[in-house]
Amino acid sequence: MITPTSVPRLAIISNIHQIMNEQVQEHFSCADWLLIPASVRKDIVDILGLTLLSENEQWDNNPILCTTYENADNYLNDLLPRVDKILISSFINGYYIVEGKCLRYVYETLGKRLSAKCGVYYFSIDLWEYLYAYGYYESSQEMRFYCAELDATGNLQEEDRGCVLSCENDAESHIPKVTIEDEQIPNSWFLPLGIMFNLGITDAEIQQVLSKPCSIYMLNSTDAKMIRNIITEKFSL
């Protein structure tokens, strides 16, 4: 696997070679999402105890996903009102994408619940925190998890569990490249999008769905309270 680099985020965006749609890169530059088979879509409301808020929203730039903070001082106040909601995309080549700020904190719990009858993928990209991750859940168990993150000193920290998935193979060939010291290397922070490409979801298809109606749901009160407690504790440290 190509080791991620600590190039500043703006340099990553401006120097990438456009083999992937720019709108897709921007949308997923700070995102956490689940990829669920279409067969699970009809059951997700009952499995997670969701309450429908709206069925006619646009996915891209949706208020429950976009943050307005400009510095760390108001990060928590901006985040908390969004963490009890998730967005479910329109149908996209056999799958639906479930996105929400809460998933960073409860992806494992929700992934295991949703994977009782089929496989579910988790993906995360955060160019602000220099982090990317992905996981795969099946039969309510974690089958695969990988995370790469730069710590405060700029050293790469990795978690690597389970067997490598076939969809990981050659995923780097489907992601943007960045120029560093006159050398072009895959921008591994976008590796989750390369894995989705191998699952049959191209950036062109994602771009089309970003402008289509999506559904907004509220989590059940128990999960919402759990997430708020996790986040509050994390930011109080």
C-alpha positions as CSV (number, residue, x, y, z in Angstrom):
1,M,0.0,0.0,0.0
2,I,1.3,3.5,-0.8
3,T,2.2,5.4,2.3
4,P,0.2,8.7,2.7
5,T,2.1,11.9,2.7
6,S,1.7,15.0,4.8
7,V,1.2,17.5,1.9
8,P,-1.0,20.4,3.0
9,R,-4.7,19.9,2.0
10,L,-4.8,22.8,-0.3
11,A,-1.8,21.5,-2.2
12,I,-3.4,18.1,-2.4
13,I,-6.5,19.6,-4.0
14,S,-4.6,22.0,-6.4
15,N,-1.9,19.6,-7.6
16,I,-4.0,16.5,-8.2
17,H,-4.2,15.1,-11.7
18,Q,-7.8,15.0,-12.7
19,I,-8.5,11.3,-13.2
20,M,-11.3,11.7,-10.7
21,N,-14.2,14.2,-10.7
22,E,-13.3,17.3,-8.7
23,Q,-16.8,17.6,-7.2
24,V,-16.6,14.0,-5.9
25,Q,-13.2,14.7,-4.4
26,E,-14.3,17.8,-2.7
27,H,-17.5,16.2,-1.3
28,F,-15.6,13.3,0.2
29,S,-12.6,15.2,1.4
30,C,-14.1,15.2,4.9
31,A,-16.8,12.5,5.1
32,D,-17.8,9.3,6.8
33,W,-20.2,6.9,5.1
34,L,-21.5,3.3,4.9
35,L,-22.0,1.5,1.6
36,I,-25.0,-0.8,1.9
37,P,-26.5,-3.2,-0.7
38,A,-29.8,-2.2,-2.1
39,S,-31.4,-5.2,-0.4
40,V,-30.8,-3.6,3.0
41,R,-32.4,-0.3,2.1
42,K,-35.9,-1.3,3.0
43,D,-34.9,-2.6,6.4
44,I,-32.5,0.1,7.5
45,V,-35.2,2.2,9.2
46,D,-36.4,-0.7,11.4
47,I,-32.8,-2.0,12.1
48,L,-31.6,1.4,13.3
49,G,-34.9,2.8,14.6
50,L,-34.8,5.8,12.3
51,T,-37.4,8.6,11.9
52,L,-37.8,10.1,8.5
53,L,-37.4,13.9,8.3
54,S,-37.4,14.6,4.6
55,E,-37.4,12.6,1.3
56,N,-36.7,15.5,-1.1
57,E,-33.3,16.9,-0.1
58,Q,-30.2,17.3,-2.3
59,W,-27.2,15.2,-1.2
60,D,-24.3,17.5,-2.0
61,N,-23.8,20.5,0.3
62,N,-26.7,19.3,2.6
63,P,-26.8,21.2,5.9
64,I,-26.5,18.1,8.0
65,L,-23.2,17.3,6.4
66,C,-21.6,20.8,6.0
67,T,-19.8,22.4,8.8
68,T,-19.7,26.2,9.3
69,Y,-16.9,26.5,11.9
70,E,-13.8,28.4,11.0
71,N,-11.7,27.4,13.9
72,A,-11.6,24.8,16.7
73,D,-13.4,27.1,19.2
74,N,-16.8,26.5,17.9
75,Y,-16.3,23.0,16.4
76,L,-18.3,21.2,19.1
77,N,-21.2,23.6,19.0
78,D,-21.4,23.2,15.2
79,L,-21.0,19.4,15.3
80,L,-23.5,18.4,18.0
81,P,-26.7,19.5,16.2
82,R,-25.7,17.3,13.2
83,V,-24.8,14.0,14.9
84,D,-28.3,12.7,15.4
85,K,-29.0,12.7,11.6
86,I,-28.0,10.6,8.7
87,L,-28.5,10.9,5.0
88,I,-29.3,8.1,2.6
89,S,-28.5,8.6,-1.1
90,S,-30.5,7.7,-4.2
91,F,-29.8,4.2,-5.7
92,I,-26.3,3.9,-7.1
93,N,-25.4,0.8,-9.1
94,G,-26.7,-1.8,-6.6
95,Y,-25.9,0.2,-3.5
96,Y,-27.0,3.1,-1.3
97,I,-24.6,5.4,0.5
98,V,-25.4,6.3,4.1
99,E,-23.5,9.4,5.2
100,G,-23.5,11.4,8.5
101,K,-21.2,13.0,11.0
102,C,-22.2,10.4,13.6
103,L,-20.6,7.6,11.7
104,R,-17.0,8.6,12.7
105,Y,-18.0,7.6,16.2
106,V,-20.4,4.6,15.8
107,Y,-19.5,3.1,12.4
108,E,-18.6,-0.2,14.1
109,T,-21.9,-0.5,16.0
110,L,-24.1,0.4,13.0
111,G,-22.0,-1.6,10.6
112,K,-22.4,-4.7,12.7
113,R,-26.2,-4.2,13.0
114,L,-26.7,-3.7,9.3
115,S,-24.5,-6.6,8.2
116,A,-26.6,-9.4,9.8
117,K,-27.7,-10.6,6.4
118,C,-25.2,-9.1,3.9
119,G,-21.9,-7.3,3.7
120,V,-21.6,-3.6,4.6
121,Y,-18.6,-1.3,4.0
122,Y,-17.5,1.7,6.0
123,F,-15.3,4.5,4.6
124,S,-13.8,7.6,6.0
125,I,-11.7,10.5,4.6
126,D,-10.5,13.6,6.4
127,L,-8.0,15.8,4.7
128,W,-8.0,18.2,7.6
129,E,-6.9,15.5,10.1
130,Y,-4.9,13.5,7.6
131,L,-6.9,10.3,8.1
132,Y,-8.5,7.7,6.0
133,A,-10.1,4.4,7.0
134,Y,-12.3,1.6,5.6
135,G,-13.9,-1.5,7.0
136,Y,-16.0,-4.4,6.0
137,Y,-18.7,-6.1,8.2
138,E,-20.5,-9.4,7.5
139,S,-22.7,-11.6,9.7
140,S,-22.6,-8.8,12.4
141,Q,-18.8,-9.1,12.7
142,E,-15.8,-7.0,11.6
143,M,-14.1,-8.8,8.8
144,R,-11.6,-6.1,7.8
145,F,-10.5,-2.7,9.1
146,Y,-7.7,-0.4,8.0
147,C,-6.9,3.1,9.2
148,A,-4.0,5.4,8.4
149,E,-3.5,8.7,10.2
150,L,-0.7,11.2,10.8
151,D,-0.2,12.0,14.4
152,A,0.7,15.4,15.9
153,T,4.4,14.8,15.1
154,G,3.7,13.9,11.5
155,N,4.4,10.2,12.0
156,L,2.1,7.7,10.3
157,Q,-0.1,5.6,12.6
158,E,-1.8,2.5,11.2
159,E,-4.4,0.0,12.3
160,D,-4.6,-3.1,10.2
161,R,-7.0,-5.9,11.0
162,G,-8.4,-8.9,9.1
163,C,-7.7,-10.2,5.7
164,V,-7.1,-7.9,2.7
165,L,-10.2,-7.7,0.5
166,S,-10.2,-8.3,-3.2
167,C,-11.6,-4.8,-3.8
168,E,-8.5,-3.3,-2.2
169,N,-6.3,-4.7,-5.0
170,D,-5.1,-2.0,-7.4
171,A,-7.4,0.6,-5.8
172,E,-4.5,3.1,-6.1
173,S,-4.9,3.1,-9.9
174,H,-8.4,4.7,-9.6
175,I,-7.5,7.6,-7.3
176,P,-5.9,11.1,-8.0
177,K,-2.2,11.5,-8.1
178,V,-0.3,14.3,-6.4
179,T,3.1,15.8,-7.5
180,I,5.7,15.8,-4.8
181,E,9.2,16.8,-5.7
182,D,8.5,16.3,-9.4
183,E,7.3,12.8,-8.8
184,Q,3.7,11.7,-9.3
185,I,2.4,9.3,-6.6
186,P,-1.2,8.2,-5.8
187,N,-2.9,10.4,-3.3
188,S,-3.7,7.6,-0.8
189,W,-5.9,9.8,1.3
190,F,-8.6,9.1,-1.4
191,L,-8.1,5.3,-1.3
192,P,-11.6,4.7,-0.1
193,L,-12.9,6.1,-3.4
194,G,-10.6,3.7,-5.3
195,I,-12.1,0.8,-3.3
196,M,-15.6,1.9,-4.2
197,F,-14.6,2.1,-7.9
198,N,-13.5,-1.6,-7.6
199,L,-17.0,-2.3,-6.2
200,G,-18.5,-0.9,-9.3
201,I,-19.2,2.6,-8.2
202,T,-17.5,5.2,-10.4
203,D,-16.9,8.9,-9.6
204,A,-19.1,9.8,-12.6
205,E,-22.0,7.8,-11.1
206,I,-21.4,9.4,-7.7
207,Q,-21.5,12.9,-9.3
208,Q,-24.9,12.2,-10.8
209,V,-26.3,11.0,-7.5
210,L,-25.0,14.0,-5.6
211,S,-27.5,16.2,-7.3
212,K,-30.4,13.7,-6.9
213,P,-33.0,13.7,-4.0
214,C,-31.9,11.9,-0.9
215,S,-33.6,11.0,2.4
216,I,-32.8,12.6,5.8
217,Y,-33.4,10.5,9.0
218,M,-33.0,11.1,12.7
219,L,-31.4,8.5,14.8
220,N,-33.3,7.0,17.7
221,S,-32.9,8.7,21.0
222,T,-30.7,6.0,22.5
223,D,-28.2,6.1,19.7
224,A,-28.2,9.9,19.6
225,K,-27.5,10.2,23.3
226,M,-24.7,7.7,23.1
227,I,-23.1,9.6,20.2
228,R,-23.4,13.0,22.0
229,N,-21.8,11.5,25.1
230,I,-18.9,10.0,23.1
231,I,-18.3,13.3,21.4
232,T,-18.6,15.4,24.5
233,E,-16.2,13.2,26.4
234,K,-13.7,13.2,23.5
235,F,-13.6,17.0,23.4
236,S,-13.3,17.4,27.1
237,L,-10.0,15.5,27.2
